[in-house]
Amino acid sequence: MFSSVVKSLVVALAILFAGGCSSTSNQAVSDIESRLSAAGFALKPADTPAKLAHLNTMAQRRLFPINRDGNMVFVYADAAQCKCIYVGSEANYQQYQRLAVEQKIVNEQHATAEEIKMAAQTNAQMNWDVWGLWPSPVIY
């Protein structure tokens, strides 16, 4: 019984990871771009051939600083999905970082809740009662 439960979990996880790879990267990019917008970054579309050519020379899907006229500006370029750049100030960057940390905490809480739920379901399926009485935990 135990080995069939483990095999089922392994197969389910393999299907989940194999099926979600391509959509995960697009979803991750969408999440980043949503956070950039929420943090106040300005979306600048590459709406001319010159802008599109320049966009293609930039580091893609990475937030990087540039010094523009003595001011620190942060740029995120995406030639594949939105064909645009996001431009923001240091304050926008700090807000983006805060939003990213908040999202990480939410994701970790969600993952923990899922792990607890999965453990409870696995425990229920294991039929531990066949082993009889369990010793009391030792309290130090």
Secondary structure, DSSP 4 states (H G I P E B T S, - for coil): -HHHHHHHHHHHHHHHHHHHHHHHHHHHHHHHHHHHHHTTPEEEE--SHHHHHHHTTSPBT-EEEEEETTEEEEEEEETTTTSEEEEE-HHHHHHHHHHHHHHHHHHHHHHHHHHHHHHHHHHHHT-GGGG-PPPPPP--
